[in-house]
């Protein structure tokens, strides 16, 4: 388990260190800030469409081959993305990048789920999320630091090289597969209504969580700051998220059900997100205070969701997580592409709107009874 978390750290670091310089690349090409979110939406769309297939494939053949091919394909997509100035090709390579990572991140979640026992799964998912957020933050800091010495395109090229190296390292991971006899394909018609509500909540919350951070990257650059400033902030986010997932969340998950914790995290996130961007004249005061509290809530939500989903059907964990990740990525597709114009109009209204969506998800969560059983 801990050795695999080290591998997760590598993947997450070098899958994210291009993010601080992507707005710089967009500016060099002459594209408006909202195009950053628009392009990311197409990456999320690719992941959303292919994550269920990836989950079912993992249940059939195991985790090793899908993860290796996904990392190689992602490396190629990233290098090609940075090599073009054509908007149509940028969109296409974002879409292929999304298809590629459908065979990486959902597969890693499935791996953690399959090697952990149900009674320890909340803790395992907390550790996975903590490592992912912490090293995503390190990736941000690394990218922002490198931008001072090399160009954005060179950073993307370096990313491609490192992803190929990590792909070959992935071959040393255990090939985890479904130990149960294969049954018919999972159908949403056979899933409890509460589970469908959970998927819809994940669609809403994932759209908000990703849209908030992606447009924050743009906002920091628009306000005259640098990718290195973005890296510093994300390093602080990673630190508080690591403490949350390794210390606070295991403690809370032993005492409260996943659904209870998810709703508490949502209402805290909704309140603190609004305060961050409306209550302070100096945005950095909000970012280094209330936004860190928001990220505590955000980092607590995902592992509780993944723990809940992984217990629904032990025989089809890969497929179930694939559907969950599809809902997540569809939210990440719809969020940036539909809300980017609000950001261009007024960034404060933009973040208040995101808070309202989180509150809607909270209301849905309050209607759940916490069951994790599928119907016959």
C-alpha positions in Angstrom: 0.0 0.0 0.0 2.6 2.5 1.0 4.9 1.6 -1.9 2.0 2.3 -4.3 1.3 5.6 -2.6 4.9 6.6 -3.5 4.1 5.7 -7.1 0.9 7.9 -6.8 3.1 10.8 -5.6 5.2 10.5 -8.7 2.2 10.4 -11.1 0.4 13.3 -9.4 3.5 15.5 -9.3 4.3 15.2 -13.0 0.7 15.3 -14.1 0.2 18.7 -12.5 3.4 20.7 -12.7 2.4 22.2 -16.1 -0.8 23.8 -14.6 0.8 27.1 -13.3 2.3 27.8 -16.8 -0.7 26.8 -18.9 -2.2 30.3 -18.6 1.1 31.7 -19.7 1.1 29.4 -22.7 -2.5 30.6 -23.5 -1.4 34.2 -23.2 1.6 33.6 -25.5 -0.8 32.2 -28.1 -3.1 35.1 -27.7 -6.1 33.3 -26.2 -8.4 34.8 -23.5 -8.3 33.5 -19.9 -11.7 31.7 -20.2 -10.1 29.5 -22.9 -8.0 27.8 -20.2 -11.2 26.5 -18.6 -12.7 25.7 -22.0 -9.8 23.6 -23.0 -9.7 21.8 -19.6 -13.4 21.0 -20.1 -12.6 19.0 -23.2 -10.0 17.0 -21.2 -12.6 16.3 -18.6 -15.1 15.3 -21.3 -12.6 12.7 -22.7 -12.1 11.3 -19.2 -15.9 11.3 -18.5 -16.7 9.3 -21.7 -13.9 6.7 -21.2 -13.7 6.2 -17.4 -16.5 3.7 -17.3 -14.8 1.6 -20.0 -11.5 1.9 -18.2 -13.1 0.6 -15.0 -14.7 -2.3 -16.7 -11.4 -3.1 -18.5 -9.6 -3.1 -15.1 -12.1 -5.5 -13.7 -11.4 -7.9 -16.6 -7.6 -7.7 -17.2 -6.2 -5.9 -14.2 -4.6 -2.5 -13.5 -1.1 -2.8 -15.0 -1.6 -2.6 -18.8 -4.3 0.2 -18.7 -2.2 2.3 -16.5 1.0 1.9 -18.6 -0.8 2.7 -21.9 -2.6 5.6 -20.3 0.6 7.2 -19.0 2.3 6.8 -22.4 -0.7 8.3 -24.3 -0.9 11.2 -21.8 2.7 12.0 -22.3 2.2 12.2 -26.1 -0.9 14.3 -25.8 0.8 16.8 -23.5 3.8 17.3 -25.8 1.6 17.7 -28.8 -0.6 20.2 -27.0 2.3 22.5 -26.3 3.6 22.2 -29.8 0.6 23.8 -31.6 -1.0 27.2 -31.7 -4.2 26.0 -33.5 -7.3 26.3 -31.3 -8.8 23.2 -33.0 -5.7 21.1 -32.3 -5.4 22.4 -28.7 -9.0 21.2 -28.2 -8.3 17.8 -29.8 -5.1 17.2 -27.8 -7.0 18.2 -24.5 -9.6 15.6 -25.4 -7.0 12.9 -26.1 -5.3 13.8 -22.8 -8.6 13.2 -21.1 -9.0 9.8 -22.7 -5.5 8.9 -21.6 -5.9 9.8 -17.9 -9.2 7.8 -17.8 -6.8 4.9 -17.7 -4.6 6.4 -15.0 -6.4 8.2 -12.1 -9.6 6.0 -11.9 -7.3 3.0 -12.2 -5.2 4.2 -9.2 -8.3 4.7 -7.1 -9.5 1.2 -8.1 -6.1 -0.2 -7.1 -6.3 1.3 -3.7 -9.9 0.1 -3.3 -9.1 -3.5 -4.3 -6.1 -3.8 -2.0 -7.9 -2.4 1.1 -10.5 -4.1 3.2 -13.9 -2.5 3.5 -13.5 -1.7 7.2 -10.2 0.2 6.4 -11.2 1.7 3.1 -12.1 5.2 4.4 -8.5 5.4 5.9 -7.0 4.1 2.6 -8.9 6.6 0.5 -7.9 9.3 2.9 -4.3 8.5 2.5 -4.6 8.3 -1.3 -6.3 11.7 -1.4 -3.8 13.2 1.0 -0.9 12.1 -1.1 -2.6 13.2 -4.3 -3.3 16.7 -3.1 0.0 17.2 -1.4 2.1 16.1 -4.4 -0.2 18.0 -6.8 0.7 21.1 -4.7 4.4 20.1 -5.0 3.9 19.8 -8.8 2.4 23.2 -8.9 5.3 24.7 -7.0 7.8 22.8 -9.2 6.2 24.1 -12.4 6.1 27.7 -11.1 9.7 27.5 -10.0 10.8 26.1 -13.4 9.0 28.8 -15.3 11.6 31.3 -14.1 14.3 29.4 -16.0 12.6 27.6 -19.0 9.7 28.3 -21.2 6.2 26.9 -20.8 6.6 24.7 -23.9 9.8 23.3 -22.4 8.0 22.5 -19.2 5.4 20.5 -21.2 8.2 18.6 -23.0 9.9 17.8 -19.7 6.5 16.6 -18.4 6.1 14.2 -21.4 9.6 12.7 -20.7 8.9 12.2 -17.0 5.5 10.6 -17.7 7.1 8.0 -20.1 9.6 7.2 -17.3 6.8 6.8 -14.8 4.9 4.6 -17.3 7.7 2.1 -17.2 8.0 2.3 -13.5 4.2 1.4 -13.3 5.0 -2.0 -14.8 6.6 -3.0 -11.4 3.2 -2.4 -9.7 1.2 -5.5 -8.8 -1.5 -6.3 -11.4 -4.6 -6.0 -9.4 -7.7 -7.5 -11.0 -11.3 -8.6 -10.1 -11.2 -11.8 -8.0 -14.9 -12.4 -8.6 -16.5 -14.2 -11.5 -17.7 -11.6 -14.1 -21.4 -11.0 -14.2 -23.5 -8.9 -16.5 -22.7 -5.2 -17.0 -23.7 -2.9 -14.1 -26.8 -0.9 -14.9 -27.9 2.3 -13.3 -31.5 0.9 -13.3 -30.3 -1.6 -10.7 -28.7 0.9 -8.4 -30.4 2.4 -5.3 -31.8 6.0 -5.8 -29.4 7.2 -3.0 -26.5 6.1 -5.1 -27.7 8.0 -8.1 -28.0 11.0 -5.9 -24.4 10.5 -4.8 -23.3 10.4 -8.4 -25.2 13.7 -9.1 -23.7 15.3 -6.0 -20.2 14.2 -7.3 -21.1 15.8 -10.7 -21.9 19.1 -9.0 -19.1 19.2 -6.4 -16.4 18.1 -8.8 -17.4 20.8 -11.3 -17.2 23.4 -8.5 -13.9 22.1 -7.0 -12.1 22.0 -10.3 -13.6 25.2 -11.8 -12.6 27.1 -8.6 -9.0 26.1 -8.7 -8.5 26.3 -12.5 -9.9 29.9 -12.7 -7.9 30.8 -9.6 -4.8 30.1 -11.7 -6.0 32.5 -14.3 -7.1 35.1 -11.7 -3.6 35.2 -10.1 -2.0 35.9 -13.4 -4.7 38.5 -14.3 -4.0 40.3 -11.1 -0.3 40.7 -12.0 1.2 37.9 -10.0 3.4 35.0 -11.2 3.1 31.2 -11.6 5.6 31.0 -8.7 3.0 32.8 -6.5 0.5 30.1 -7.6 3.0 27.4 -6.6 3.5 28.9 -3.2 -0.3 29.0 -2.5 -0.7 25.4 -3.7 2.1 24.3 -1.5 0.2 25.7 1.5 -3.0 24.0 0.3 -1.1 20.7 0.0 0.2 21.0 3.6 -3.2 21.6 5.1 -4.8 18.9 2.9 -2.1 16.4 4.0 -2.8 17.0 7.7 -6.5 16.7 7.0 -6.4 13.4 5.2 -3.7 11.7 7.4 -4.8 13.0 10.8 -8.2 14.6 10.9 -10.1 12.4 8.4 -9.1 8.9 9.8 -10.2 10.2 13.3 -13.6 11.5 12.0 -14.3 8.4 9.7 -14.1 6.1 12.7 -16.9 8.1 14.4 -19.2 9.2 11.6 -20.6 7.7 8.5 -19.4 8.8 5.1 -22.6 10.6 4.2 -22.6 12.7 7.4 -19.0 13.8 6.8 -19.7 14.6 3.2 -22.6 17.0 4.0 -20.6 18.7 6.7 -17.7 19.2 4.3 -20.0 20.6 1.7 -21.6 23.3 3.8 -18.2 24.4 5.2 -16.8 24.6 1.7 -19.8 26.6 0.4 -19.4 29.2 3.2 -15.7 29.6 3.1 -15.5 29.9 -0.6 -17.8 32.9 -0.6 -15.9 34.5 2.3 -12.6 34.0 0.6 -13.4 36.1 -2.5 -15.9 38.7 -1.1 -14.7 39.6 2.4 -11.1 40.8 1.9 -9.6 43.8 0.2 -6.4 42.0 -0.2 -7.1 38.7 -1.9 -4.0 37.0 -0.5 -5.4 37.4 3.0 -8.5 35.4 1.9 -6.5 32.8 0.1 -4.1 32.1 3.0 -6.9 32.0 5.6 -10.5 31.0 4.5 -9.4 29.4 1.3 -7.2 27.0 3.3 -10.3 26.1 5.4 -12.2 25.5 2.1 -9.5 23.2 1.0 -9.7 21.2 4.3 -13.4 20.6 3.5 -12.6 19.9 -0.2 -9.9 17.4 0.6 -12.2 15.6 3.1 -15.0 15.1 0.6 -13.4 13.0 -2.1 -12.1 10.1 0.1 -15.5 9.8 1.8 -17.2 9.7 -1.6 -14.8 7.1 -2.9 -15.1 5.0 0.2 -18.9 5.0 0.0 -18.8 4.1 -3.7 -16.3 1.3 -3.4 -18.5 -0.5 -0.9 -21.6 -0.5 -3.1 -20.6 -3.6 -5.1 -17.4 -5.4 -4.1 -17.5 -7.5 -7.3 -17.6 -4.5 -9.6 -15.4 -1.9 -7.9 -13.6 -1.0 -11.0 -16.8 -0.4 -13.0 -18.5 1.4 -10.1 -15.5 3.7 -9.6 -15.4 4.2 -13.4 -19.0 5.5 -13.4 -18.2 7.7 -10.4 -15.2 9.2 -12.1 -17.3 9.7 -15.3 -19.8 11.8 -13.2 -16.9 13.7 -11.7 -15.3 14.5 -15.0 -18.6 15.4 -16.7 -18.9 18.0 -13.9 -15.4 19.2 -14.7 -16.5 19.5 -18.3 -19.7 21.4 -17.7 -18.3 23.7 -15.0 -15.5 25.5 -16.7 -17.2 25.6 -20.1 -20.5 27.0 -18.8 -19.2 29.4 -16.1 -16.2 30.9 -17.7 -18.2 33.8 -19.0 -19.3 34.6 -15.4 -15.7 34.7 -14.4 -14.9 37.2 -17.2 -17.8 39.4 -16.1 -17.0 39.4 -12.3 -14.8 36.9 -10.5 -16.6 37.6 -7.1 -20.0 36.7 -8.5 -18.3 33.7 -10.1 -17.2 32.3 -6.8 -20.5 33.1 -5.1 -22.3 31.1 -7.8 -19.9 28.2 -7.2 -20.8 28.4 -3.5 -24.5 28.2 -4.3 -24.0 25.0 -6.3 -22.2 23.5 -3.3 -25.1 24.4 -1.2 -27.5 22.6 -3.6 -25.3 19.5 -3.3 -25.5 19.9 0.5 -29.3 19.8 0.3 -29.2 16.7 -1.8 -26.8 15.1 0.7 -29.2 15.8 3.5 -31.8 13.7 1.8 -29.7 10.6 1.8 -30.0 7.8 4.3 -26.4 6.5 4.0 -27.3 3.1 2.5 -24.6 1.5 0.3 -26.6 -1.3 -1.0 -27.7 -1.7 -4.6 -31.2 -2.9 -5.3 -31.9 -6.3 -6.9 
